[in-house]
Amino acid sequence: MITSGFLHLDIMHLAFNMITLFFFAPYVIAIIGNIYFLYVYFGSMIAGSLLTLYLHKDDYSYRAIGASGAVMGIIYSSILLDINQQMYFYGFIPGYIFGIGYLLYSIYGMKAKSDNIGHTAHFGGAIGGYVITLIKEPSLFRTNLEMVGLLMIPMLVLIYMHKTNKL
């Protein structure tokens, strides 16, 4: 449940996670501090593993690795905390577009099952980062309700797809 978050498929997988973390982590650390950053990071890692376990409990051949769940939790946390952030490495992409787009791309990865990257953990991690951040900063419901709702859309898509057996 935890050790898989410290393993990666290859150097590109590790590099993508670390570059993404490099862009989003400073927002989280600056706004909620180092300790809560660790809560979000490890809580998201565990949430990603739990969702993976839940959705793949009957698939005994399923294997996945990576810190992607923890990183998605940090992405979702940072977007909630600062909606105006930009990602300059990938062009001038608003952070929320990157986060939501990447999570929707993860649906493809979950359906394709063509690699050992924990695409399901992306969703669990996003949910973990989302919930932990909202527990820490409940004022976001008042000050940032539109983004709270917008970030919930990919999660609702996942629930719908799971309930209708389209995953």
Sine and cosine of phi, psi and omega as CSV:
sin_phi,cos_phi,sin_psi,cos_psi,sin_omega,cos_omega
0.00,0.00,-0.53,0.85,-0.04,-1.00
-0.94,-0.34,-0.68,0.74,-0.10,-1.00
-0.89,0.46,-0.47,0.88,0.02,-1.00
-0.89,0.46,-0.42,0.91,0.01,-1.00
-0.96,0.27,-0.11,0.99,0.02,-1.00
-0.94,-0.35,0.07,1.00,0.02,-1.00
-0.93,-0.37,0.48,-0.88,0.02,-1.00
-0.68,-0.73,0.46,-0.89,-0.04,-1.00
-0.90,0.45,-0.70,0.72,0.00,-1.00
-0.33,-0.94,-0.02,-1.00,-0.06,-1.00
-0.91,0.42,-0.55,0.84,0.02,-1.00
-0.92,0.38,-0.64,0.77,0.04,-1.00
-0.89,0.46,-0.73,0.68,0.04,-1.00
-0.88,0.47,-0.71,0.70,-0.03,-1.00
-0.89,0.46,-0.68,0.73,0.01,-1.00
-0.88,0.48,-0.70,0.71,0.02,-1.00
-0.89,0.45,-0.69,0.73,-0.06,-1.00
-0.95,0.31,-0.60,0.80,0.05,-1.00
-0.91,0.41,-0.68,0.73,0.03,-1.00
-0.89,0.45,-0.68,0.73,0.05,-1.00
-0.88,0.47,-0.64,0.77,0.03,-1.00
-0.84,0.54,-0.62,0.78,-0.03,-1.00
-0.98,0.19,-0.56,0.83,-0.12,-0.99
-0.99,-0.16,-0.51,0.86,-0.06,-1.00
-0.86,0.51,-0.65,0.76,-0.03,-1.00
-0.85,0.53,-0.55,0.83,0.03,-1.00
-0.91,0.43,-0.69,0.72,-0.03,-1.00
-0.92,0.39,-0.73,0.68,-0.01,-1.00
-0.88,0.47,-0.69,0.73,-0.04,-1.00
-0.91,0.41,-0.55,0.84,-0.10,-0.99
-1.00,-0.05,-0.68,0.74,-0.05,-1.00
-0.92,-0.39,-0.09,1.00,0.10,-0.99
1.00,-0.05,0.19,-0.98,-0.07,-1.00
-0.90,0.43,-0.69,0.72,-0.06,-1.00
-0.91,0.42,-0.73,0.69,0.01,-1.00
-0.93,0.36,-0.49,0.87,0.13,-0.99
-0.85,0.53,-0.72,0.69,0.01,-1.00
-0.90,0.43,-0.61,0.79,0.08,-1.00
-0.86,0.51,-0.72,0.69,-0.01,-1.00
-0.91,0.42,-0.72,0.70,-0.05,-1.00
-0.87,0.49,-0.83,0.56,-0.06,-1.00
-0.96,0.27,-0.55,0.83,0.09,-1.00
-0.89,0.45,-0.64,0.77,0.03,-1.00
-0.93,0.36,-0.61,0.79,0.05,-1.00
-0.87,0.49,-0.71,0.70,0.00,-1.00
-0.93,0.37,-0.66,0.75,0.03,-1.00
-0.88,0.48,-0.64,0.77,0.05,-1.00
-0.89,0.45,-0.67,0.74,0.02,-1.00
-0.92,0.38,-0.63,0.78,0.01,-1.00
-0.92,0.40,-0.67,0.74,0.04,-1.00
-0.91,0.41,-0.63,0.77,0.05,-1.00
-0.88,0.48,-0.72,0.70,0.03,-1.00
-0.86,0.50,-0.70,0.71,-0.02,-1.00
-0.89,0.45,-0.73,0.68,-0.08,-1.00
-0.98,0.21,-0.38,0.93,-0.07,-1.00
-0.87,-0.49,0.33,0.94,-0.08,-1.00
-0.88,0.47,-0.43,0.90,0.00,-1.00
-0.99,-0.16,0.01,1.00,0.00,-1.00
-0.98,-0.22,1.00,0.00,-0.13,-0.99
-0.94,0.33,-0.23,0.97,0.03,-1.00
-1.00,-0.08,-0.04,1.00,-0.04,-1.00
-0.95,0.32,0.76,-0.65,0.07,-1.00
-0.68,-0.74,0.65,-0.76,0.05,-1.00
-0.45,-0.89,0.53,-0.85,0.02,-1.00
-0.64,-0.77,0.24,-0.97,0.12,-0.99
0.82,-0.57,0.35,-0.94,0.03,-1.00
-1.00,-0.05,0.25,0.97,-0.10,-0.99
-0.87,0.49,-0.59,0.81,0.04,-1.00
-0.89,0.45,-0.70,0.71,0.03,-1.00
-0.90,0.43,-0.65,0.76,-0.01,-1.00
-0.92,0.39,-0.66,0.76,0.05,-1.00
-0.89,0.45,-0.58,0.81,0.07,-1.00
-0.88,0.47,-0.66,0.75,0.05,-1.00
-0.92,0.40,-0.65,0.76,0.03,-1.00
-0.86,0.50,-0.77,0.63,-0.03,-1.00
-0.90,0.43,-0.63,0.78,0.05,-1.00
-0.88,0.47,-0.73,0.69,-0.05,-1.00
-0.92,0.40,-0.60,0.80,0.02,-1.00
-0.91,0.42,-0.67,0.74,0.05,-1.00
-0.88,0.47,-0.64,0.77,-0.09,-1.00
-0.98,0.20,-0.49,0.87,-0.03,-1.00
-0.53,-0.85,1.00,-0.06,-0.09,-1.00
-0.95,0.30,-0.24,0.97,-0.07,-1.00
-1.00,-0.02,0.05,1.00,-0.05,-1.00
-0.92,0.39,0.46,-0.89,0.00,-1.00
-0.82,-0.58,0.53,-0.85,0.12,-0.99
-0.97,-0.24,0.92,-0.40,-0.05,-1.00
-1.00,0.02,-0.39,0.92,-0.02,-1.00
-0.92,0.40,-0.63,0.77,-0.03,-1.00
-1.00,-0.08,0.34,0.94,-0.15,-0.99
0.99,-0.16,-0.20,-0.98,0.02,-1.00
-1.00,-0.09,0.97,0.25,-0.04,-1.00
-0.98,-0.21,0.80,-0.61,0.11,-0.99
-0.86,0.51,0.64,-0.77,-0.04,-1.00
-0.83,0.56,-0.64,0.77,-0.04,-1.00
-0.93,0.37,-0.52,0.86,0.06,-1.00
-0.92,0.38,-0.70,0.72,0.04,-1.00
-0.86,0.50,-0.76,0.65,-0.06,-1.00
-0.88,0.47,-0.75,0.66,-0.01,-1.00
-0.93,0.37,-0.67,0.74,0.02,-1.00
-0.88,0.47,-0.67,0.74,0.00,-1.00
-0.92,0.40,-0.61,0.79,0.02,-1.00
-0.92,0.38,-0.64,0.77,0.05,-1.00
-0.92,0.39,-0.59,0.81,0.09,-1.00
-0.87,0.49,-0.54,0.84,-0.01,-1.00
-0.89,0.46,-0.46,0.89,0.08,-1.00
-0.87,0.50,-0.68,0.73,0.06,-1.00
-0.86,0.52,-0.73,0.69,0.00,-1.00
-0.88,0.47,-0.59,0.80,0.02,-1.00
-0.92,0.38,-0.64,0.76,-0.02,-1.00
-0.96,0.27,-0.63,0.78,-0.06,-1.00
-0.95,0.33,-0.61,0.80,-0.03,-1.00
0.75,0.66,0.68,0.73,-0.08,-1.00
-0.98,-0.19,0.02,1.00,0.03,-1.00
-0.56,-0.83,0.01,-1.00,0.01,-1.00
-0.97,-0.23,0.38,0.92,0.06,-1.00
-0.99,0.16,0.66,-0.75,-0.08,-1.00
-0.98,0.20,0.94,0.35,-0.02,-1.00
-0.87,0.49,-0.59,0.80,0.05,-1.00
-0.90,0.44,-0.58,0.82,0.02,-1.00
-0.90,0.43,-0.44,0.90,0.07,-1.00
-0.84,0.54,-0.71,0.70,0.00,-1.00
-0.92,0.39,-0.73,0.69,0.02,-1.00
-0.87,0.49,-0.66,0.75,0.04,-1.00
-0.91,0.42,-0.67,0.74,0.03,-1.00
-0.88,0.48,-0.68,0.73,0.03,-1.00
-0.89,0.46,-0.69,0.72,0.03,-1.00
-0.87,0.49,-0.76,0.65,0.01,-1.00
-0.88,0.47,-0.64,0.77,0.02,-1.00
-0.88,0.48,-0.80,0.61,-0.07,-1.00
-0.93,0.38,-0.72,0.69,-0.02,-1.00
-0.88,0.48,-0.67,0.74,0.01,-1.00
-0.91,0.41,-0.67,0.74,0.00,-1.00
-0.93,0.36,-0.51,0.86,0.09,-1.00
-0.93,0.37,-0.67,0.74,0.00,-1.00
-0.94,0.34,-0.63,0.78,-0.08,-1.00
-0.81,-0.59,0.93,0.36,-0.03,-1.00
-0.90,0.44,-0.27,0.96,0.04,-1.00
-0.90,0.44,-0.28,0.96,0.02,-1.00
-0.89,0.45,-0.45,0.90,0.08,-1.00
-0.90,0.45,-0.49,0.87,-0.01,-1.00
-1.00,-0.01,-0.66,0.75,-0.12,-0.99
-1.00,-0.04,-0.31,0.95,-0.13,-0.99
-0.59,-0.81,0.63,0.78,-0.11,-0.99
-0.87,0.50,-0.58,0.82,0.00,-1.00
-0.88,0.48,-0.69,0.73,0.00,-1.00
-0.95,0.31,-0.59,0.81,0.07,-1.00
-0.84,0.54,-0.70,0.71,0.02,-1.00
-0.94,0.34,-0.68,0.73,-0.01,-1.00
-0.88,0.48,-0.67,0.75,-0.01,-1.00
-0.95,0.32,-0.29,0.96,0.03,-1.00
-0.98,0.19,-0.34,0.94,-0.09,-1.00
-0.84,0.54,-0.78,0.63,0.01,-1.00
-0.87,0.49,-0.53,0.85,0.02,-1.00
-0.92,0.38,-0.64,0.76,0.04,-1.00
-0.92,0.39,-0.59,0.81,0.08,-1.00
-0.88,0.48,-0.70,0.72,0.02,-1.00
-0.88,0.48,-0.72,0.69,0.00,-1.00
-0.87,0.49,-0.71,0.71,0.02,-1.00
-0.87,0.48,-0.73,0.68,-0.02,-1.00
-0.90,0.44,-0.60,0.80,0.02,-1.00
-0.93,0.37,-0.70,0.72,-0.03,-1.00
-0.92,0.39,-0.51,0.86,-0.02,-1.00
-0.99,-0.12,0.19,0.98,0.03,-1.00
0.84,0.55,0.62,0.78,0.03,-1.00
-0.98,-0.18,0.12,0.99,0.06,-1.00
-0.99,-0.10,0.00,0.00,0.00,0.00
